């Protein structure tokens, strides 16, 4: 199922079994490490206490992940967090 409502927004990927979500996914095009933090925040807003499986799917338009994401990049961290 694509882009369906869950909790506080519309998620890109939703797999359900009976009346429950068994997987929730959010798709994003890579722009920067800061974009990852924003995308993770967005994904976490879609989850409820019953959701146990979720993923952020990144699409990189050119290059490979090791070319685009610098080694040791603080992905998913708020500014100033350590």
N, CA, C and O atoms as a GROMACS GRO file, in nm:
protein
  328
    1UNK      N    1   0.085  -0.116   0.000
    1UNK     CA    2   0.000   0.000   0.000
    1UNK      C    3   0.090   0.123   0.000
    1UNK      O    4   0.189   0.125   0.073
    2UNK      N    5   0.061   0.222  -0.076
    2UNK     CA    6   0.145   0.342  -0.081
    2UNK      C    7   0.075   0.463  -0.022
    2UNK      O    8  -0.046   0.478  -0.035
    3UNK      N    9   0.151   0.548   0.041
    3UNK     CA   10   0.110   0.672   0.105
    3UNK      C   11  -0.029   0.665   0.169
    3UNK      O   12  -0.130   0.700   0.109
    4UNK      N   13  -0.030   0.617   0.292
    4UNK     CA   14  -0.153   0.605   0.369
    4UNK      C   15  -0.137   0.675   0.504
    4UNK      O   16  -0.025   0.693   0.552
    5UNK      N   17  -0.248   0.716   0.563
    5UNK     CA   18  -0.245   0.783   0.692
    5UNK      C   19  -0.209   0.687   0.802
    5UNK      O   20  -0.257   0.574   0.807
    6UNK      N   21  -0.122   0.733   0.892
    6UNK     CA   22  -0.087   0.657   1.012
    6UNK      C   23  -0.045   0.757   1.119
    6UNK      O   24   0.046   0.837   1.097
    7UNK      N   25  -0.109   0.752   1.231
    7UNK     CA   26  -0.084   0.841   1.344
    7UNK      C   27  -0.098   0.987   1.302
    7UNK      O   28  -0.211   1.035   1.292
    8UNK      N   29   0.013   1.061   1.277
    8UNK     CA   30   0.001   1.204   1.249
    8UNK      C   31   0.035   1.244   1.106
    8UNK      O   32   0.059   1.362   1.080
    9UNK      N   33   0.036   1.150   1.013
    9UNK     CA   34   0.069   1.188   0.876
    9UNK      C   35   0.051   1.074   0.780
    9UNK      O   36  -0.004   0.969   0.813
   10UNK      N   37   0.099   1.097   0.657
   10UNK     CA   38   0.090   0.994   0.552
   10UNK      C   39   0.226   0.933   0.531
   10UNK      O   40   0.322   1.003   0.498
   11UNK      N   41   0.236   0.803   0.549
   11UNK     CA   42   0.360   0.732   0.528
   11UNK      C   43   0.365   0.680   0.385
   11UNK      O   44   0.260   0.655   0.325
   12UNK      N   45   0.485   0.662   0.332
   12UNK     CA   46   0.501   0.620   0.193
   12UNK      C   47   0.475   0.471   0.173
   12UNK      O   48   0.418   0.431   0.072
   13UNK      N   49   0.518   0.388   0.268
   13UNK     CA   50   0.500   0.243   0.257
   13UNK      C   51   0.432   0.193   0.383
   13UNK      O   52   0.475   0.222   0.494
   14UNK      N   53   0.326   0.117   0.365
   14UNK     CA   54   0.254   0.060   0.479
   14UNK      C   55   0.213  -0.082   0.445
   14UNK      O   56   0.141  -0.106   0.348
   15UNK      N   57   0.259  -0.176   0.525
   15UNK     CA   58   0.219  -0.315   0.509
   15UNK      C   59   0.139  -0.353   0.632
   15UNK      O   60   0.185  -0.339   0.746
   16UNK      N   61   0.019  -0.402   0.609
   16UNK     CA   62  -0.072  -0.435   0.720
   16UNK      C   63  -0.104  -0.584   0.720
   16UNK      O   64  -0.101  -0.651   0.617
   17UNK      N   65  -0.134  -0.633   0.838
   17UNK     CA   66  -0.184  -0.768   0.857
   17UNK      C   67  -0.300  -0.756   0.953
   17UNK      O   68  -0.286  -0.709   1.066
   18UNK      N   69  -0.417  -0.800   0.906
   18UNK     CA   70  -0.541  -0.782   0.983
   18UNK      C   71  -0.559  -0.633   1.007
   18UNK      O   72  -0.568  -0.555   0.912
   19UNK      N   73  -0.565  -0.591   1.133
   19UNK     CA   74  -0.591  -0.450   1.163
   19UNK      C   75  -0.466  -0.377   1.212
   19UNK      O   76  -0.477  -0.268   1.270
   20UNK      N   77  -0.348  -0.433   1.190
   20UNK     CA   78  -0.225  -0.372   1.241
   20UNK      C   79  -0.121  -0.352   1.131
   20UNK      O   80  -0.115  -0.426   1.033
   21UNK      N   81  -0.040  -0.248   1.152
   21UNK     CA   82   0.075  -0.226   1.063
   21UNK      C   83   0.185  -0.323   1.104
   21UNK      O   84   0.217  -0.334   1.222
   22UNK      N   85   0.242  -0.392   1.007
   22UNK     CA   86   0.356  -0.478   1.037
   22UNK      C   87   0.486  -0.415   0.987
   22UNK      O   88   0.594  -0.457   1.026
   23UNK      N   89   0.475  -0.314   0.901
   23UNK     CA   90   0.591  -0.241   0.854
   23UNK      C   91   0.549  -0.104   0.804
   23UNK      O   92   0.446  -0.090   0.737
   24UNK      N   93   0.629  -0.003   0.839
   24UNK     CA   94   0.605   0.133   0.791
   24UNK      C   95   0.737   0.185   0.735
   24UNK      O   96   0.841   0.174   0.799
   25UNK      N   97   0.732   0.241   0.615
   25UNK     CA   98   0.852   0.294   0.553
   25UNK      C   99   0.831   0.435   0.500
   25UNK      O  100   0.721   0.471   0.457
   26UNK      N  101   0.937   0.512   0.503
   26UNK     CA  102   0.936   0.647   0.449
   26UNK      C  103   1.047   0.656   0.347
   26UNK      O  104   1.160   0.616   0.374
   27UNK      N  105   1.018   0.709   0.229
   27UNK     CA  106   1.115   0.721   0.120
   27UNK      C  107   1.158   0.866   0.104
   27UNK      O  108   1.076   0.958   0.104
   28UNK      N  109   1.288   0.885   0.089
   28UNK     CA  110   1.342   1.020   0.069
   28UNK      C  111   1.455   1.015  -0.033
   28UNK      O  112   1.523   0.914  -0.049
   29UNK      N  113   1.474   1.126  -0.101
   29UNK     CA  114   1.588   1.144  -0.191
   29UNK      C  115   1.698   1.211  -0.110
   29UNK      O  116   1.675   1.314  -0.046
   30UNK      N  117   1.820   1.152  -0.111
   30UNK     CA  118   1.932   1.204  -0.035
   30UNK      C  119   1.964   1.346  -0.078
   30UNK      O  120   1.979   1.375  -0.197
   31UNK      N  121   1.974   1.436   0.022
   31UNK     CA  122   2.015   1.573  -0.004
   31UNK      C  123   2.133   1.612   0.085
   31UNK      O  124   2.228   1.673   0.038
   32UNK      N  125   2.125   1.575   0.213
   32UNK     CA  126   2.232   1.610   0.307
   32UNK      C  127   2.213   1.531   0.436
   32UNK      O  128   2.107   1.474   0.459
   33UNK      N  129   2.318   1.527   0.521
   33UNK     CA  130   2.300   1.460   0.650
   33UNK      C  131   2.187   1.522   0.732
   33UNK      O  132   2.116   1.451   0.803
   34UNK      N  133   2.169   1.654   0.723
   34UNK     CA  134   2.060   1.719   0.797
   34UNK      C  135   1.924   1.667   0.749
   34UNK      O  136   1.831   1.656   0.829
   35UNK      N  137   1.913   1.635   0.622
   35UNK     CA  138   1.788   1.580   0.569
   35UNK      C  139   1.753   1.447   0.632
   35UNK      O  140   1.635   1.413   0.645
   36UNK      N  141   1.855   1.371   0.673
   36UNK     CA  142   1.830   1.243   0.739
   36UNK      C  143   1.762   1.265   0.873
   36UNK      O  144   1.667   1.196   0.908
   37UNK      N  145   1.812   1.362   0.949
   37UNK     CA  146   1.753   1.394   1.079
   37UNK      C  147   1.606   1.433   1.062
   37UNK      O  148   1.520   1.387   1.137
   38UNK      N  149   1.578   1.517   0.965
   38UNK     CA  150   1.440   1.559   0.940
   38UNK      C  151   1.353   1.442   0.897
   38UNK      O  152   1.238   1.430   0.941
   39UNK      N  153   1.406   1.354   0.813
   39UNK     CA  154   1.331   1.238   0.766
   39UNK      C  155   1.303   1.141   0.880
   39UNK      O  156   1.193   1.086   0.890
   40UNK      N  157   1.402   1.120   0.968
   40UNK     CA  158   1.379   1.032   1.083
   40UNK      C  159   1.274   1.090   1.177
   40UNK      O  160   1.190   1.016   1.228
   41UNK      N  161   1.280   1.221   1.200
   41UNK     CA  162   1.176   1.286   1.282
   41UNK      C  163   1.039   1.264   1.221
   41UNK      O  164   0.943   1.235   1.292
   42UNK      N  165   1.030   1.279   1.089
   42UNK     CA  166   0.903   1.259   1.019
   42UNK      C  167   0.854   1.115   1.037
   42UNK      O  168   0.738   1.092   1.069
   43UNK      N  169   0.943   1.019   1.017
   43UNK     CA  170   0.907   0.878   1.029
   43UNK      C  171   0.860   0.846   1.171
   43UNK      O  172   0.760   0.777   1.189
   44UNK      N  173   0.931   0.896   1.271
   44UNK     CA  174   0.894   0.868   1.410
   44UNK      C  175   0.758   0.925   1.446
   44UNK      O  176   0.688   0.870   1.531
   45UNK      N  177   0.718   1.035   1.383
   45UNK     CA  178   0.584   1.092   1.408
   45UNK      C  179   0.473   1.001   1.357
   45UNK      O  180   0.361   1.004   1.408
   46UNK      N  181   0.505   0.919   1.256
   46UNK     CA  182   0.404   0.830   1.200
   46UNK      C  183   0.382   0.705   1.284
   46UNK      O  184   0.280   0.638   1.271
   47UNK      N  185   0.478   0.672   1.370
   47UNK     CA  186   0.471   0.548   1.444
   47UNK      C  187   0.385   0.561   1.570
   47UNK      O  188   0.379   0.666   1.632
   48UNK      N  189   0.321   0.452   1.605
   48UNK     CA  190   0.246   0.444   1.730
   48UNK      C  191   0.318   0.344   1.820
   48UNK      O  192   0.415   0.281   1.778
   49UNK      N  193   0.271   0.329   1.941
   49UNK     CA  194   0.337   0.238   2.035
   49UNK      C  195   0.332   0.093   1.989
   49UNK      O  196   0.412   0.011   2.035
   50UNK      N  197   0.240   0.059   1.900
   50UNK     CA  198   0.230  -0.078   1.851
   50UNK      C  199   0.321  -0.108   1.733
   50UNK      O  200   0.346  -0.225   1.702
   51UNK      N  201   0.371  -0.006   1.667
   51UNK     CA  202   0.455  -0.025   1.549
   51UNK      C  203   0.595  -0.068   1.592
   51UNK      O  204   0.661   0.002   1.668
   52UNK      N  205   0.640  -0.182   1.541
   52UNK     CA  206   0.771  -0.235   1.583
   52UNK      C  207   0.871  -0.242   1.469
   52UNK      O  208   0.990  -0.261   1.494
   53UNK      N  209   0.827  -0.227   1.345
   53UNK     CA  210   0.919  -0.235   1.232
   53UNK      C  211   0.898  -0.115   1.140
   53UNK      O  212   0.788  -0.090   1.092
   54UNK      N  213   1.007  -0.043   1.117
   54UNK     CA  214   1.001   0.075   1.031
   54UNK      C  215   1.137   0.095   0.966
   54UNK      O  216   1.239   0.049   1.017
   55UNK      N  217   1.138   0.165   0.852
   55UNK     CA  218   1.263   0.191   0.783
   55UNK      C  219   1.256   0.322   0.707
   55UNK      O  220   1.150   0.365   0.661
   56UNK      N  221   1.372   0.384   0.695
   56UNK     CA  222   1.388   0.501   0.610
   56UNK      C  223   1.462   0.454   0.486
   56UNK      O  224   1.574   0.404   0.496
   57UNK      N  225   1.400   0.470   0.370
   57UNK     CA  226   1.460   0.426   0.243
   57UNK      C  227   1.514   0.550   0.172
   57UNK      O  228   1.440   0.643   0.142
   58UNK      N  229   1.645   0.548   0.144
   58UNK     CA  230   1.708   0.662   0.077
   58UNK      C  231   1.736   0.630  -0.068
   58UNK      O  232   1.784   0.521  -0.101
   59UNK      N  233   1.707   0.725  -0.154
   59UNK     CA  234   1.740   0.714  -0.296
   59UNK      C  235   1.851   0.814  -0.323
   59UNK      O  236   1.835   0.934  -0.299
   60UNK      N  237   1.964   0.766  -0.374
   60UNK     CA  238   2.078   0.850  -0.407
   60UNK      C  239   2.084   0.859  -0.559
   60UNK      O  240   2.103   0.758  -0.627
   61UNK      N  241   2.068   0.980  -0.612
   61UNK     CA  242   2.057   0.997  -0.757
   61UNK      C  243   2.187   0.976  -0.831
   61UNK      O  244   2.186   0.926  -0.944
   62UNK      N  245   2.299   1.011  -0.771
   62UNK     CA  246   2.427   0.989  -0.840
   62UNK      C  247   2.532   0.952  -0.736
   62UNK      O  248   2.534   1.005  -0.626
   63UNK      N  249   2.618   0.859  -0.774
   63UNK     CA  250   2.722   0.813  -0.684
   63UNK      C  251   2.674   0.694  -0.602
   63UNK      O  252   2.565   0.641  -0.623
   64UNK      N  253   2.758   0.655  -0.509
   64UNK     CA  254   2.726   0.545  -0.419
   64UNK      C  255   2.716   0.601  -0.278
   64UNK      O  256   2.762   0.713  -0.254
   65UNK      N  257   2.657   0.528  -0.185
   65UNK     CA  258   2.648   0.579  -0.048
   65UNK      C  259   2.784   0.622   0.009
   65UNK      O  260   2.793   0.725   0.075
   66UNK      N  261   2.889   0.544  -0.017
   66UNK     CA  262   3.020   0.581   0.037
   66UNK      C  263   3.077   0.707  -0.030
   66UNK      O  264   3.160   0.775   0.030
   67UNK      N  265   3.033   0.739  -0.152
   67UNK     CA  266   3.074   0.863  -0.218
   67UNK      C  267   3.000   0.984  -0.162
   67UNK      O  268   3.057   1.092  -0.149
   68UNK      N  269   2.875   0.965  -0.128
   68UNK     CA  270   2.788   1.076  -0.091
   68UNK      C  271   2.789   1.105   0.058
   68UNK      O  272   2.791   1.221   0.099
   69UNK      N  273   2.788   1.000   0.140
   69UNK     CA  274   2.782   1.016   0.285
   69UNK      C  275   2.924   1.008   0.340
   69UNK      O  276   2.988   0.904   0.328
   70UNK      N  277   2.974   1.117   0.399
   70UNK     CA  278   3.111   1.114   0.449
   70UNK      C  279   3.127   1.014   0.564
   70UNK      O  280   3.035   0.998   0.645
   71UNK      N  281   3.242   0.947   0.572
   71UNK     CA  282   3.265   0.853   0.682
   71UNK      C  283   3.252   0.924   0.816
   71UNK      O  284   3.305   1.034   0.834
   72UNK      N  285   3.183   0.863   0.909
   72UNK     CA  286   3.166   0.921   1.042
   72UNK      C  287   3.066   1.034   1.048
   72UNK      O  288   3.059   1.105   1.148
   73UNK      N  289   2.988   1.053   0.941
   73UNK     CA  290   2.887   1.160   0.942
   73UNK      C  291   2.786   1.133   1.053
   73UNK      O  292   2.739   1.020   1.067
   74UNK      N  293   2.752   1.234   1.130
   74UNK     CA  294   2.658   1.216   1.242
   74UNK      C  295   2.514   1.210   1.193
   74UNK      O  296   2.436   1.302   1.217
   75UNK      N  297   2.480   1.104   1.124
   75UNK     CA  298   2.345   1.091   1.069
   75UNK      C  299   2.243   1.069   1.180
   75UNK      O  300   2.266   0.992   1.273
   76UNK      N  301   2.132   1.138   1.169
   76UNK     CA  302   2.023   1.117   1.264
   76UNK      C  303   2.043   1.183   1.398
   76UNK      O  304   1.967   1.155   1.490
   77UNK      N  305   2.143   1.269   1.413
   77UNK     CA  306   2.165   1.338   1.540
   77UNK      C  307   2.119   1.481   1.529
   77UNK      O  308   2.136   1.545   1.425
   78UNK      N  309   2.062   1.530   1.636
   78UNK     CA  310   2.024   1.671   1.642
   78UNK      C  311   2.151   1.755   1.650
   78UNK      O  312   2.254   1.708   1.696
   79UNK      N  313   2.143   1.879   1.606
   79UNK     CA  314   2.259   1.968   1.614
   79UNK      C  315   2.302   1.982   1.760
   79UNK      O  316   2.220   2.004   1.848
   80UNK      N  317   2.431   1.968   1.782
   80UNK     CA  318   2.484   1.981   1.918
   80UNK      C  319   2.478   1.852   1.999
   80UNK      O  320   2.532   1.847   2.109
   81UNK      N  321   2.413   1.747   1.947
   81UNK     CA  322   2.406   1.620   2.019
   81UNK      C  323   2.536   1.544   2.002
   81UNK      O  324   2.603   1.557   1.900
   82UNK      N  325   2.571   1.465   2.101
   82UNK     CA  326   2.692   1.384   2.086
   82UNK      C  327   2.665   1.238   2.112
   82UNK      O  328   2.757   1.156   2.104
   0.00000   0.00000   0.00000
